[in-house]
Amino acid sequence: MSGADAFASGRLRGKGMHYPIVFFGVKDTSETIINFMNEELRKPDLVVTLSAEARGKTEISGEAPLKALCERLGIPVFEAAKYKLDDDATNSFFKENSFDLGIVVGWQRLIPSHVLNAFSKGIFGFHGNAGYLPFGRGRSPLNWSILLGDTRFNLNLFRYDEHADSPNVFATEMFSLTEHDNIRTATYKNLICTKRLIAKLIAAYDAGGEIPIRTESRDFDSWYEKRTAQDGKIDWHARTREIYNLVRAVSEPFPGAYCYVEGRQKDNSARASGRTVHPAAQSVRTCDAGDPADRAIAAGDLECPIGPLPTLKAWEVHPFDEMIDFHDYAPGEIIDVFDGKPVVRTVDGSLLIDRYECDVPLKAGMMLC
């Protein structure tokens, strides 16, 4: 259903309807929380999500259609035509109906002021970081926390305003980020805390009156930048820990960490210099990080043939050894392969790639760049 269209098990009746609790989401985490609310608390009176057409136009990691779930649970659904909630049908819907409390899980856009103003108790969502808001505002905070090597995550349930991640905090829950976590296991912890915080919010709503928030903060303002799939490029000049953190920060359901494979193996005479031998190559050039079109990515003084290179996508890696002398190998060079898993030289040791996808079979002596 799009806009104010309806389905039989949860019909939107047009103008003048009142929806006490409204849920906003478009991800698999949204599904998890809707099921939790239905089973443990009270199911939402309305779910706002994106139409199939809108989802197809937007890159959403972990995207999930919510209509079938809501039909099964008997929850009315409003499918917006735009992620920014600024299309005409959405504007009319929020103008013509009334709402109490909004809960946002898995909606990675600001809620516009005309929607915020339609909710008498406010719209509440989640944001976290290693510190306290307004520190760590912005995009992809859990990914960034893993990438930066943070060891804790402070999850805030806060009331939205027209700004991003304002310190209008209702309640917080904190959990640890260990060196064994990846983005998926960190999401599990995040969901446990999300459920606890939503239970507190629903209890405060049921108690009546204003939902209390605290707005004072002694922390400084800082921002996480937006991340894209291209930010998952592995730099084999980085230290082992940095590469490990990158891979676990962007694993499923995110696009993953990747690099390119220079398919020719080096001979012994070339190994000491770190250059690749291309006896049949008519023209070669040093890989250029600014030229992704042909995927010739910088790898020190490695030379690559002009043209596309095979892609390796790394889903799971771990530090292998930092004591074995691998000075005969260049950073990014495959030292050996065991049970199909390549051991790769890093600046300060080596890395085992446990799970990956690759366009070509990997062999010792190949360069990753």
C-alpha positions as CSV (number, residue, x, y, z in Angstrom):
1,M,0.0,0.0,0.0
2,S,1.2,3.5,-0.8
3,G,0.1,6.7,0.9
4,A,-3.4,6.4,2.3
5,D,-4.3,3.2,0.5
6,A,-5.3,0.4,2.8
7,F,-5.2,-3.4,3.3
8,A,-7.9,-5.4,4.9
9,S,-6.2,-6.5,8.1
10,G,-5.2,-2.9,9.2
11,R,-7.2,-0.3,7.3
12,L,-6.3,3.4,7.2
13,R,-9.6,5.2,7.2
14,G,-8.4,8.5,5.8
15,K,-8.8,11.8,7.6
16,G,-9.3,12.4,11.3
17,M,-7.8,9.2,12.6
18,H,-5.9,9.1,15.9
19,Y,-2.8,6.8,16.1
20,P,-1.4,6.8,19.7
21,I,1.9,5.0,19.0
22,V,3.6,5.2,15.6
23,F,6.7,3.2,14.6
24,F,9.1,4.4,11.8
25,G,11.4,1.9,10.2
26,V,12.7,0.2,7.0
27,K,15.3,-2.3,8.1
28,D,15.6,-5.8,9.5
29,T,16.2,-4.2,12.9
30,S,12.8,-2.6,12.5
31,E,11.3,-6.0,12.1
32,T,12.9,-7.3,15.3
33,I,11.6,-4.4,17.3
34,I,8.1,-4.5,15.9
35,N,7.9,-8.2,16.8
36,F,9.2,-7.4,20.3
37,M,6.7,-4.6,20.9
38,N,3.9,-6.9,19.7
39,E,4.9,-9.8,21.9
40,E,6.2,-8.1,25.0
41,L,4.7,-4.5,25.2
42,R,2.0,-3.3,22.9
43,K,2.0,-3.4,19.2
44,P,2.3,-0.1,17.3
45,D,-1.0,1.5,16.2
46,L,0.7,2.4,12.9
47,V,3.9,1.6,11.1
48,V,5.5,4.2,8.7
49,T,7.9,2.7,6.2
50,L,8.9,3.3,2.6
51,S,7.2,2.1,-0.5
52,A,8.9,-0.6,-2.6
53,E,9.6,2.0,-5.3
54,A,11.3,4.3,-2.8
55,R,13.3,1.5,-1.3
56,G,14.5,0.6,-4.7
57,K,15.9,4.1,-5.2
58,T,17.7,4.2,-1.9
59,E,20.8,2.2,-0.7
60,I,19.8,0.9,2.7
61,S,22.0,-1.7,4.4
62,G,19.8,-4.4,6.0
63,E,16.7,-3.1,4.2
64,A,13.5,-5.1,4.9
65,P,9.9,-4.7,3.6
66,L,7.6,-4.4,6.6
67,K,4.2,-4.7,4.9
68,A,3.9,-8.5,5.2
69,L,4.8,-8.5,8.8
70,C,2.3,-5.8,9.6
71,E,-0.4,-7.5,7.7
72,R,0.2,-10.6,9.7
73,L,0.1,-8.7,13.0
74,G,-2.9,-6.5,11.9
75,I,-1.0,-3.2,12.1
76,P,-1.9,-0.4,9.6
77,V,0.9,0.7,7.4
78,F,1.7,4.0,5.7
79,E,4.2,3.7,2.9
80,A,5.9,7.0,2.1
81,A,7.0,7.7,-1.4
82,K,10.2,9.5,-0.2
83,Y,12.7,8.8,2.6
84,K,12.6,12.5,3.5
85,L,8.8,12.3,4.2
86,D,8.2,15.4,2.1
87,D,6.0,14.0,-0.7
88,D,2.4,15.4,-1.0
89,A,0.6,12.2,0.2
90,T,2.8,12.1,3.3
91,N,2.4,15.8,4.0
92,S,-1.4,15.4,3.8
93,F,-1.5,12.2,5.9
94,F,0.4,13.8,8.9
95,K,-1.7,17.0,8.6
96,E,-5.1,15.3,8.5
97,N,-4.6,12.8,11.3
98,S,-3.3,13.0,14.9
99,F,-0.6,11.1,16.8
100,D,0.9,10.8,20.3
101,L,4.2,9.1,20.4
102,G,6.7,8.2,17.6
103,I,9.4,5.5,17.9
104,V,12.1,5.3,15.3
105,V,14.3,2.2,14.7
106,G,16.0,1.7,11.4
107,W,15.1,5.0,9.7
108,Q,18.3,6.8,8.7
109,R,17.0,10.2,7.8
110,L,16.0,13.3,9.8
111,I,12.3,13.5,10.5
112,P,11.0,16.8,9.1
113,S,9.5,19.4,11.4
114,H,6.0,19.1,10.0
115,V,6.0,15.5,11.0
116,L,7.6,16.1,14.4
117,N,5.0,18.8,15.2
118,A,2.2,16.3,14.6
119,F,3.1,14.2,17.6
120,S,1.8,15.5,21.0
121,K,4.4,13.4,23.0
122,G,7.2,13.7,20.5
123,I,9.2,11.3,18.3
124,F,12.0,9.4,19.9
125,G,14.9,7.6,18.3
126,F,18.3,6.2,19.0
127,H,21.9,7.3,18.7
128,G,25.1,6.2,20.4
129,N,28.8,6.7,20.7
130,A,31.7,6.1,23.1
131,G,30.8,9.3,25.0
132,Y,27.7,11.4,25.6
133,L,25.7,13.5,23.2
134,P,26.4,15.9,21.5
135,F,29.7,14.1,21.1
136,G,29.6,11.6,18.2
137,R,26.6,13.0,16.3
138,G,26.1,12.0,12.6
139,R,26.1,8.9,10.5
140,S,26.8,5.2,11.1
141,P,27.8,5.6,14.8
142,L,28.1,1.8,15.5
143,N,30.2,1.2,12.4
144,W,32.5,4.2,13.3
145,S,32.8,3.0,16.9
146,I,34.2,-0.4,15.7
147,L,36.3,1.2,13.1
148,L,37.9,3.5,15.6
149,G,38.5,0.8,18.1
150,D,36.1,2.0,20.8
151,T,35.5,-0.4,23.7
152,R,32.1,0.9,24.8
153,F,28.9,2.2,23.2
154,N,26.5,4.5,25.0
155,L,23.1,4.1,23.4
156,N,20.7,7.1,23.9
157,L,17.0,7.1,23.4
158,F,16.3,10.8,22.7
159,R,13.5,13.1,21.5
160,Y,14.0,14.3,18.0
161,D,14.0,17.9,17.0
162,E,14.9,19.6,13.7
163,H,18.6,19.0,14.3
164,A,20.6,15.8,14.1
165,D,21.1,13.8,17.3
166,S,20.4,16.6,19.8
167,P,21.0,15.9,23.5
168,N,17.3,15.6,24.4
169,V,17.9,12.4,26.3
170,F,15.2,10.3,27.8
171,A,17.3,7.3,28.9
172,T,20.6,5.5,28.1
173,E,22.0,2.0,28.1
174,M,25.7,1.2,27.7
175,F,27.4,-2.0,26.4
176,S,30.9,-3.1,25.6
177,L,32.5,-3.4,22.2
178,T,35.2,-6.2,22.4
179,E,37.9,-7.0,19.9
180,H,35.8,-10.1,18.9
181,D,32.7,-8.1,17.9
182,N,31.8,-7.3,14.3
183,I,29.0,-5.1,13.2
184,R,26.5,-7.9,13.4
185,T,27.3,-9.0,17.0
186,A,27.4,-5.3,18.0
187,T,23.9,-4.9,16.5
188,Y,22.7,-7.8,18.7
189,K,23.9,-5.9,21.8
190,N,22.4,-2.7,20.5
191,L,19.0,-4.5,20.0
192,I,19.0,-5.8,23.6
193,C,19.5,-2.3,24.9
194,T,17.0,-0.9,22.4
195,K,14.3,-3.2,23.7
196,R,15.0,-2.1,27.3
197,L,14.9,1.5,26.4
198,I,11.6,1.2,24.5
199,A,10.0,-0.6,27.4
200,K,11.0,2.4,29.6
201,L,9.6,4.8,27.1
202,I,6.2,2.9,26.7
203,A,5.9,2.8,30.5
204,A,6.5,6.6,30.7
205,Y,3.9,7.1,28.0
206,D,1.3,4.9,29.8
207,A,1.9,6.8,33.0
208,G,0.5,10.0,31.3
209,G,1.8,13.5,31.4
210,E,5.0,14.7,29.7
211,I,7.8,12.3,28.9
212,P,10.8,13.6,30.8
213,I,14.1,14.4,29.0
214,R,17.3,16.0,30.0
215,T,18.9,18.5,27.7
216,E,21.9,19.8,29.7
217,S,25.3,18.4,28.6
218,R,28.9,19.2,29.4
219,D,30.2,17.3,26.4
220,F,31.6,18.9,23.3
221,D,30.0,18.6,19.8
222,S,31.6,16.2,17.3
223,W,30.4,14.4,14.2
224,Y,30.7,11.0,12.5
225,E,30.9,11.5,8.7
226,K,28.6,9.6,6.3
227,R,30.0,6.3,5.1
228,T,29.6,4.8,1.6
229,A,30.4,1.4,0.1
230,Q,33.6,3.0,-1.3
231,D,34.8,3.7,2.3
232,G,35.3,-0.1,2.7
233,K,38.4,-0.1,0.5
234,I,41.3,-1.9,2.3
235,D,44.5,0.1,2.5
236,W,47.3,-2.5,2.8
237,H,49.6,0.3,4.0
238,A,47.5,0.4,7.2
239,R,48.4,-1.5,10.3
240,T,46.9,-5.0,11.0
241,R,44.6,-3.6,13.7
242,E,43.2,-0.9,11.4
243,I,42.4,-3.4,8.6
244,Y,40.8,-5.8,11.1
245,N,38.7,-3.0,12.5
246,L,37.6,-2.0,9.0
247,V,36.5,-5.5,8.0
248,R,34.5,-6.1,11.2
249,A,32.9,-2.6,11.0
250,V,31.5,-3.1,7.5
251,S,30.6,-6.8,7.4
252,E,27.1,-8.0,6.8
253,P,24.5,-6.5,6.4
254,F,26.8,-3.7,5.2
255,P,28.6,-3.8,1.8
256,G,31.8,-5.2,3.2
257,A,35.6,-4.4,2.9
258,Y,37.2,-4.9,-0.4
259,C,40.4,-4.7,-2.4
260,Y,41.7,-5.7,-5.8
261,V,43.9,-8.6,-6.9
262,E,46.9,-8.2,-9.1
263,G,46.8,-11.6,-10.6
264,R,50.4,-12.2,-11.6
265,Q,52.7,-13.8,-9.1
266,K,56.1,-12.2,-8.4
267,D,59.3,-14.0,-9.1
268,N,62.1,-14.1,-6.5
269,S,64.2,-11.4,-8.2
270,A,61.2,-9.0,-8.0
271,R,60.3,-9.8,-4.4
272,A,63.0,-7.7,-2.7
273,S,62.0,-4.6,-4.7
274,G,58.3,-5.0,-4.2
275,R,57.5,-4.7,-7.9
276,T,55.5,-7.1,-10.0
277,V,56.9,-8.6,-13.2
278,H,54.7,-8.3,-16.3
279,P,56.6,-10.0,-19.1
280,A,53.7,-9.7,-21.5
281,A,52.4,-6.3,-20.5
282,Q,52.6,-3.7,-23.3
283,S,52.0,-0.8,-20.9
284,V,51.9,-0.6,-17.1
285,R,51.4,2.2,-14.7
286,T,51.5,2.8,-11.0
287,C,48.1,2.1,-9.4
288,D,46.2,5.3,-8.8
289,A,43.9,5.6,-5.8
290,G,42.0,8.4,-7.5
291,D,41.0,6.3,-10.5
292,P,38.4,3.8,-9.4
293,A,37.0,3.5,-12.9
294,D,39.5,0.8,-13.9
295,R,40.0,-0.3,-10.3
296,A,43.7,0.3,-10.4
297,I,44.1,1.1,-6.7
298,A,47.3,2.4,-5.0
299,A,49.6,-0.3,-3.6
300,G,52.9,1.5,-3.0
301,D,55.2,1.1,-5.9
302,L,53.3,-1.9,-7.3
303,E,52.6,-1.6,-11.0
304,C,49.4,-3.0,-12.5
305,P,48.4,-3.5,-16.1
306,I,45.9,-1.0,-17.4
307,G,42.4,-2.4,-17.2
308,P,40.0,-3.8,-14.6
309,L,41.4,-5.9,-11.7
310,P,39.6,-8.8,-10.0
311,T,37.8,-7.9,-6.7
312,L,38.3,-9.5,-3.4
313,K,35.6,-8.8,-0.7
314,A,36.7,-9.8,2.8
315,W,33.9,-10.6,5.3
316,E,35.9,-12.1,8.1
317,V,39.6,-11.7,9.0
318,H,41.8,-11.9,12.0
319,P,45.4,-11.0,12.9
320,F,47.6,-13.9,12.1
321,D,51.2,-13.4,13.4
322,E,53.4,-10.4,14.2
323,M,56.6,-12.2,15.0
324,I,57.4,-14.4,11.9
325,D,59.9,-12.5,9.7
326,F,58.0,-11.7,6.5
327,H,60.3,-8.9,5.2
328,D,60.7,-10.7,1.9
329,Y,57.1,-10.0,1.2
330,A,55.5,-6.6,0.4
331,P,52.5,-5.4,2.4
332,G,49.4,-6.8,0.6
333,E,51.2,-9.8,-0.8
334,I,49.7,-13.3,-0.2
335,I,52.3,-15.3,1.8
336,D,50.6,-18.6,1.6
337,V,47.1,-20.2,1.4
338,F,45.8,-22.8,3.9
339,D,42.4,-24.5,3.5
340,G,41.6,-21.8,0.9
341,K,42.4,-19.0,3.3
342,P,45.1,-16.6,2.3
343,V,47.7,-15.2,4.8
344,V,48.5,-11.7,3.8
345,R,51.5,-9.6,4.8
346,T,50.7,-6.4,6.6
347,V,53.0,-3.5,7.6
348,D,53.3,-4.8,11.2
349,G,52.6,-8.5,10.8
350,S,50.1,-10.6,8.8
351,L,46.4,-11.2,8.5
352,L,44.4,-14.4,7.8
353,I,41.4,-13.8,5.6
354,D,38.9,-16.4,7.0
355,R,35.9,-15.7,4.7
356,Y,35.8,-13.9,1.5
357,E,34.5,-13.7,-2.1
358,C,36.9,-13.3,-5.0
359,D,36.7,-13.3,-8.8
360,V,39.8,-15.5,-9.2
361,P,41.5,-18.3,-7.2
362,L,44.0,-16.8,-4.8
363,K,47.6,-18.1,-4.7
364,A,50.8,-17.3,-2.9
365,G,52.7,-14.4,-4.4
366,M,49.6,-12.5,-5.6
367,M,49.4,-8.9,-4.6
368,L,46.3,-7.3,-3.0
369,C,46.0,-3.6,-3.7
